[in-house]
Amino acid sequence: MVAEEIAHLQKLQEYDLKILVLKNRLDALPLGVARLQGEAEEKKKEVEEKKKIIQNAELAQRKLELELQEKEEQIKKFQLQLNEAKTNKEYTVFLHEIEEAKKENSLKESKILEMMSEQDTLRRDEEKEQILLKEANEKFLEKKKEAAAEMETLKSQLREEEGRRKLLAVDIAEAALSLYERVRKTKKNGLVIAQIKDGTCSGCFMKLPSTVVENVKKGKDFVLCENCSTILYLAEQ
């Protein structure tokens, strides 16, 4: 009787392990998609940040160009005043102002050229980031599509395995099934029933007391491993 139920439980465990693998895969698929989505969103943030940096740089350049223009207007005024100077002192003062203004403008022009060069570098970097963003989005969308198709396949396989399990469970004695389910609730890896090999439990690889092995051999009742609480059986059963 026990030997017959052990055979049923072995088959039941086969179904349960398949079901566990399918469920784990179903759980893992959205995580993989979410990871790629996260990477794409990070790339988008990087692109947006680059754009902001470029915009700020452009604003700073325009501000400097306005200052340059204002200073040019100031130089023109000083030149008019220079032409109208009535004394050497006035002439010297206006000439000095013109020279100082030209020096400032020269520095501003150099700075503007430097800023333009920096912006060119920033724009090239942004273009590269845009390419990476496009690739990340394509990868995410492709993975999402593949995951959706795979999930449908896995769900179909899961329904089939659960159907087979249900049919098998009907043929198992209530006491044996109850014990199996009770043990299964404590097992994350799905291993409920384990073979004894060379006096060792193949579930936890611990040496079993000879009395335990003898009780399994007798086959009068179900025997659990004292270490991992797995249902034990011998190959000849």
C-alpha contacts under 8 A as a table, 3 or more apart, distances in Angstrom:
res1	aa1	res2	aa2	distance
1	M	4	E	5.22
1	M	5	E	6.34
1	M	220	K	7.91
2	V	5	E	5.08
2	V	6	I	5.97
2	V	219	G	5.90
2	V	220	K	6.50
2	V	221	D	6.16
2	V	222	F	6.76
3	A	6	I	5.02
3	A	7	A	6.43
3	A	219	G	6.56
3	A	237	Q	5.42
4	E	7	A	5.26
4	E	8	H	6.57
5	E	8	H	4.95
5	E	9	L	6.08
5	E	172	I	6.54
5	E	173	A	7.21
5	E	176	A	6.78
6	I	9	L	4.95
6	I	10	Q	6.07
6	I	233	Y	7.20
6	I	237	Q	7.70
7	A	10	Q	5.12
7	A	11	K	6.46
7	A	237	Q	7.81
8	H	11	K	5.23
8	H	12	L	6.11
8	H	168	L	7.60
8	H	172	I	6.58
9	L	12	L	4.78
9	L	13	Q	5.99
9	L	172	I	7.84
9	L	177	L	7.77
9	L	180	Y	7.42
9	L	193	I	7.38
10	Q	13	Q	5.11
10	Q	14	E	6.38
10	Q	193	I	6.79
11	K	14	E	5.01
11	K	15	Y	6.55
12	L	15	Y	5.24
12	L	16	D	6.22
12	L	165	R	6.28
12	L	168	L	6.94
12	L	169	A	7.29
13	Q	16	D	4.83
13	Q	17	L	5.98
13	Q	190	G	7.58
13	Q	191	L	7.30
13	Q	192	V	6.96
13	Q	193	I	7.31
14	E	17	L	5.26
14	E	18	K	6.30
15	Y	18	K	5.14
15	Y	19	I	6.08
15	Y	161	E	6.18
15	Y	162	E	7.54
15	Y	164	R	7.58
15	Y	165	R	6.00
16	D	19	I	4.92
16	D	20	L	6.00
16	D	165	R	7.56
16	D	190	G	6.86
17	L	20	L	4.96
17	L	21	V	6.21
17	L	190	G	5.91
17	L	191	L	7.69
18	K	21	V	5.16
18	K	22	L	6.23
18	K	161	E	7.36
19	I	22	L	5.09
19	I	23	K	6.10
19	I	158	L	6.08
19	I	161	E	6.44
19	I	162	E	7.08
20	L	23	K	5.12
20	L	24	N	6.04
20	L	190	G	7.09
21	V	24	N	5.14
21	V	25	R	6.14
22	L	25	R	5.10
22	L	26	L	6.15
22	L	154	L	6.28
22	L	155	K	7.99
22	L	157	Q	7.77
22	L	158	L	6.35
23	K	26	L	4.94
23	K	27	D	6.14
23	K	158	L	7.65
24	N	27	D	5.05
24	N	28	A	6.08
25	R	28	A	4.99
25	R	29	L	6.15
25	R	154	L	8.00
26	L	29	L	5.51
26	L	30	P	7.47
26	L	151	M	6.25
26	L	154	L	6.96
26	L	155	K	7.91
27	D	30	P	6.41
27	D	31	L	7.21
28	A	31	L	5.21
28	A	32	G	6.43
29	L	32	G	5.25
29	L	33	V	6.44
29	L	147	A	6.11
29	L	151	M	7.62
30	P	33	V	5.01
30	P	34	A	5.95
30	P	147	A	7.43
31	L	34	A	4.96
31	L	35	R	6.09
32	G	35	R	5.14
32	G	36	L	6.50
33	V	36	L	5.29
33	V	37	Q	6.14
33	V	140	F	6.56
33	V	143	K	6.17
33	V	144	K	5.76
33	V	147	A	7.39
34	A	37	Q	4.89
34	A	38	G	6.01
35	R	38	G	5.05
35	R	39	E	6.31
36	L	39	E	4.98
36	L	40	A	6.22
36	L	136	A	7.28
36	L	139	K	7.28
36	L	140	F	5.17
36	L	143	K	7.95
37	Q	40	A	5.07
37	Q	41	E	6.17
37	Q	137	N	7.52
37	Q	140	F	5.64
38	G	41	E	5.04
38	G	42	E	6.14
39	E	42	E	5.06
39	E	43	K	6.26
39	E	136	A	6.85
40	A	43	K	5.08
40	A	44	K	6.22
40	A	133	L	6.18
40	A	136	A	4.96
40	A	137	N	5.51
40	A	140	F	7.14
41	E	44	K	4.94
41	E	45	K	6.25
42	E	45	K	5.05
42	E	46	E	6.28
43	K	46	E	5.01
43	K	47	V	6.25
43	K	129	E	7.13
43	K	132	L	7.15
43	K	133	L	5.27
43	K	136	A	7.50
44	K	47	V	5.09
44	K	48	E	6.17
44	K	133	L	6.15
45	K	48	E	5.04
45	K	49	E	6.05
46	E	49	E	5.03
46	E	50	K	6.20
46	E	129	E	7.30
47	V	50	K	5.06
47	V	51	K	6.25
47	V	126	E	6.23
47	V	129	E	5.86
47	V	130	Q	6.45
47	V	133	L	7.73
48	E	51	K	5.03
48	E	52	K	6.28
49	E	52	K	5.11
49	E	53	I	6.26
50	K	53	I	5.10
50	K	54	I	6.22
50	K	122	L	7.18
50	K	125	D	7.93
50	K	126	E	5.98
51	K	54	I	5.08
51	K	55	Q	6.07
51	K	126	E	7.25
52	K	55	Q	4.99
52	K	56	N	6.08
53	I	56	N	5.17
53	I	57	A	6.12
54	I	57	A	4.98
54	I	58	E	6.10
54	I	119	Q	6.36
54	I	122	L	6.60
54	I	123	R	7.30
55	Q	58	E	5.07
55	Q	59	L	6.20
56	N	59	L	5.07
56	N	60	A	6.16
57	A	60	A	5.07
57	A	61	Q	6.16
57	A	115	M	7.24
57	A	119	Q	6.92
58	E	61	Q	5.03
58	E	62	R	6.16
58	E	119	Q	7.76
59	L	62	R	5.11
59	L	63	K	6.13
60	A	63	K	5.09
60	A	64	L	6.26
61	Q	64	L	5.07
61	Q	65	E	6.11
61	Q	112	I	6.16
61	Q	115	M	6.74
61	Q	116	M	7.87
62	R	65	E	4.93
62	R	66	L	6.18
63	K	66	L	5.16
63	K	67	E	6.34
64	L	67	E	4.98
64	L	68	L	6.12
64	L	108	K	6.85
64	L	112	I	7.15
65	E	68	L	4.90
65	E	69	Q	6.13
65	E	108	K	7.92
65	E	112	I	7.47
66	L	69	Q	4.97
66	L	70	E	6.11
67	E	70	E	5.05
67	E	71	K	6.09
68	L	71	K	5.07
68	L	72	E	6.19
68	L	105	N	5.87
68	L	108	K	6.63
68	L	109	E	7.68
69	Q	72	E	5.02
69	Q	73	E	6.36
70	E	73	E	5.11
70	E	74	Q	6.25
71	K	74	Q	4.84
71	K	75	I	6.18
71	K	101	A	6.53
71	K	105	N	6.99
72	E	75	I	5.02
72	E	76	K	6.38
72	E	101	A	7.94
72	E	105	N	7.77
73	E	76	K	5.13
73	E	77	K	6.46
74	Q	77	K	5.11
74	Q	78	F	6.26
74	Q	101	A	7.87
75	I	78	F	5.01
75	I	79	Q	6.13
75	I	97	E	7.94
75	I	98	I	5.61
75	I	101	A	6.54
75	I	102	K	7.58
76	K	79	Q	5.05
76	K	80	L	6.34
77	K	80	L	5.14
77	K	81	Q	6.20
78	F	81	Q	4.95
78	F	82	L	5.89
78	F	94	F	5.80
78	F	95	L	7.68
78	F	97	E	7.10
78	F	98	I	6.20
79	Q	82	L	4.81
79	Q	83	N	6.26
79	Q	94	F	7.40
79	Q	95	L	7.88
79	Q	98	I	7.22
80	L	83	N	5.20
80	L	84	E	6.40
81	Q	84	E	4.98
81	Q	85	A	6.01
81	Q	94	F	6.91
82	L	85	A	5.13
82	L	90	E	7.56
82	L	91	Y	5.56
82	L	94	F	5.53
82	L	95	L	6.75
85	A	88	N	7.52
85	A	90	E	5.57
85	A	91	Y	5.31
86	K	90	E	6.78
86	K	91	Y	7.44
87	T	90	E	5.28
87	T	91	Y	6.22
88	N	91	Y	4.92
88	N	92	T	6.02
89	K	92	T	5.12
89	K	93	V	6.18
90	E	93	V	5.12
90	E	94	F	6.21
91	Y	94	F	5.36
91	Y	95	L	6.07
92	T	95	L	5.08
92	T	96	H	6.07
93	V	96	H	5.16
93	V	97	E	6.27
94	F	97	E	5.02
94	F	98	I	6.17
95	L	98	I	5.09
95	L	99	E	6.25
96	H	99	E	5.14
96	H	100	E	6.15
97	E	100	E	5.16
97	E	101	A	6.05
98	I	101	A	5.13
98	I	102	K	6.15
99	E	102	K	5.13
99	E	103	K	6.21
100	E	103	K	5.08
100	E	104	E	6.29
101	A	104	E	5.10
101	A	105	N	6.18
102	K	105	N	4.97
102	K	106	S	6.04
103	K	106	S	5.05
103	K	107	L	6.36
104	E	107	L	5.19
104	E	108	K	6.19
105	N	108	K	4.84
105	N	109	E	5.99
106	S	109	E	5.12
106	S	110	S	6.25
107	L	110	S	5.13
107	L	111	K	6.13
108	K	111	K	4.95
108	K	112	I	6.06
109	E	112	I	5.03
109	E	113	L	6.25
110	S	113	L	5.18
110	S	114	E	6.21
111	K	114	E	4.96
111	K	115	M	6.08
112	I	115	M	4.97
112	I	116	M	6.11
113	L	116	M	5.07
113	L	117	S	6.26
114	E	117	S	5.15
114	E	118	E	6.27
115	M	118	E	5.00
115	M	119	Q	6.10
116	M	119	Q	5.03
116	M	120	D	6.25
117	S	120	D	5.12
117	S	121	T	6.49
118	E	121	T	5.13
118	E	122	L	6.20
119	Q	122	L	4.83
119	Q	123	R	6.01
120	D	123	R	5.13
120	D	124	R	6.25
121	T	124	R	5.15
121	T	125	D	6.21
122	L	125	D	5.00
122	L	126	E	6.09
123	R	126	E	4.88
123	R	127	E	6.15
124	R	127	E	5.09
124	R	128	K	6.39
125	D	128	K	5.12
125	D	129	E	6.22
126	E	129	E	4.90
126	E	130	Q	6.04
127	E	130	Q	4.98
127	E	131	I	6.35
128	K	131	I	5.14
128	K	132	L	6.33
129	E	132	L	5.00
129	E	133	L	5.99
130	Q	133	L	4.93
130	Q	134	K	6.12
131	I	134	K	5.09
131	I	135	E	6.24
132	L	135	E	5.05
132	L	136	A	6.05
133	L	136	A	5.01
133	L	137	N	6.09
134	K	137	N	5.16
134	K	138	E	6.12
135	E	138	E	5.10
135	E	139	K	6.03
136	A	139	K	5.07
136	A	140	F	6.08
137	N	140	F	5.03
137	N	141	L	6.07
138	E	141	L	5.18
138	E	142	E	5.99
139	K	142	E	5.17
139	K	143	K	6.05
140	F	143	K	5.13
140	F	144	K	6.00
141	L	144	K	4.95
141	L	145	K	6.14
142	E	145	K	5.12
142	E	146	E	6.14
143	K	146	E	5.00
143	K	147	A	5.82
144	K	147	A	5.07
144	K	148	A	6.10
145	K	148	A	5.22
145	K	149	A	6.42
146	E	149	A	5.24
146	E	150	E	6.09
147	A	150	E	4.98
147	A	151	M	5.86
148	A	151	M	5.13
148	A	152	E	6.42
149	A	152	E	5.32
149	A	153	T	6.51
150	E	153	T	5.04
150	E	154	L	6.06
151	M	154	L	4.98
151	M	155	K	5.95
152	E	155	K	5.11
152	E	156	S	6.21
153	T	156	S	5.14
153	T	157	Q	6.26
154	L	157	Q	5.00
154	L	158	L	5.93
155	K	158	L	4.92
155	K	159	R	6.16
156	S	159	R	5.22
156	S	160	E	6.39
157	Q	160	E	5.07
157	Q	161	E	6.22
158	L	161	E	5.17
158	L	162	E	6.01
159	R	162	E	5.14
159	R	163	G	6.00
160	E	163	G	5.05
160	E	164	R	6.28
161	E	164	R	5.10
161	E	165	R	6.09
162	E	165	R	4.98
162	E	166	K	6.09
163	G	166	K	5.12
163	G	167	L	6.36
164	R	167	L	5.19
164	R	168	L	6.24
165	R	168	L	5.11
165	R	169	A	6.03
166	K	169	A	5.15
166	K	170	V	6.60
167	L	170	V	5.54
167	L	171	D	7.39
168	L	171	D	5.56
168	L	172	I	6.97
169	A	172	I	5.27
169	A	177	L	7.26
172	I	176	A	6.76
172	I	177	L	6.11
173	A	176	A	5.37
173	A	177	L	6.12
174	E	177	L	5.15
174	E	178	S	5.91
175	A	178	S	5.09
175	A	179	L	6.20
176	A	179	L	5.21
176	A	180	Y	6.14
177	L	180	Y	4.99
177	L	181	E	6.08
178	S	181	E	5.22
178	S	182	R	6.10
179	L	182	R	5.09
179	L	183	V	6.23
180	Y	183	V	5.28
180	Y	184	R	6.01
180	Y	192	V	6.75
180	Y	231	I	7.79
181	E	184	R	4.88
181	E	185	K	6.29
182	R	185	K	5.53
182	R	186	T	7.29
183	V	186	T	5.52
183	V	187	K	6.83
183	V	192	V	6.15
183	V	229	S	7.14
183	V	230	T	6.96
183	V	231	I	7.97
184	R	187	K	5.15
184	R	188	K	7.99
184	R	190	G	6.46
184	R	191	L	7.40
184	R	192	V	5.51
185	K	188	K	7.77
187	K	190	G	5.39
187	K	191	L	6.44
187	K	192	V	6.90
188	K	191	L	7.93
191	L	194	A	7.15
191	L	203	G	7.05
191	L	230	T	7.40
192	V	230	T	5.29
192	V	231	I	6.16
193	I	203	G	7.76
193	I	230	T	5.41
193	I	231	I	4.46
193	I	232	L	5.90
193	I	233	Y	7.48
194	A	201	C	6.62
194	A	202	S	5.64
194	A	203	G	5.40
194	A	230	T	6.31
194	A	231	I	6.10
194	A	232	L	5.19
194	A	233	Y	6.38
195	Q	201	C	6.38
195	Q	202	S	5.65
195	Q	203	G	7.59
195	Q	232	L	5.77
195	Q	233	Y	4.96
195	Q	234	L	5.58
195	Q	235	A	6.69
196	I	199	G	5.85
196	I	200	T	5.40
196	I	201	C	4.91
196	I	202	S	6.02
196	I	213	V	7.82
196	I	232	L	6.50
196	I	233	Y	6.00
196	I	234	L	5.41
196	I	235	A	7.51
197	K	200	T	5.14
197	K	201	C	6.50
197	K	202	S	6.51
197	K	234	L	7.67
199	G	207	K	6.02
199	G	208	L	5.72
199	G	209	P	7.90
199	G	210	S	7.56
199	G	213	V	6.80
200	T	205	F	5.73
200	T	206	M	5.50
200	T	207	K	4.38
200	T	208	L	5.42
201	C	204	C	5.81
201	C	205	F	5.02
201	C	206	M	5.63
201	C	207	K	6.53
201	C	208	L	6.60
201	C	225	C	7.06
201	C	232	L	7.39
202	S	205	F	5.05
202	S	206	M	7.77
203	G	228	C	7.27
203	G	230	T	6.83
204	C	227	N	7.43
204	C	228	C	6.26
206	M	227	N	7.37
208	L	212	V	6.50
208	L	213	V	6.81
208	L	225	C	7.55
209	P	212	V	5.39
209	P	213	V	6.69
210	S	213	V	5.11
210	S	214	E	6.13
211	T	214	E	5.02
211	T	215	N	6.17
212	V	215	N	5.14
212	V	216	V	6.36
212	V	223	V	7.33
212	V	225	C	7.94
213	V	216	V	5.15
213	V	217	K	6.27
214	E	217	K	4.97
214	E	218	K	6.28
215	N	218	K	5.17
215	N	219	G	6.68
215	N	220	K	7.56
215	N	221	D	7.84
215	N	223	V	7.06
216	V	219	G	5.32
216	V	220	K	7.75
216	V	221	D	7.60
216	V	222	F	7.24
216	V	223	V	6.10
216	V	232	L	6.97
216	V	233	Y	6.28
216	V	234	L	7.12
217	K	234	L	7.08
219	G	222	F	7.27
222	F	231	I	6.83
222	F	232	L	7.39
223	V	231	I	5.87
223	V	232	L	5.74
223	V	233	Y	7.96
224	L	229	S	5.09
224	L	230	T	5.26
224	L	231	I	4.52
224	L	232	L	5.65
225	C	228	C	5.62
225	C	229	S	4.65
225	C	230	T	5.24
225	C	231	I	6.46
225	C	232	L	6.40
226	E	229	S	5.72
233	Y	237	Q	6.87
234	L	237	Q	5.53
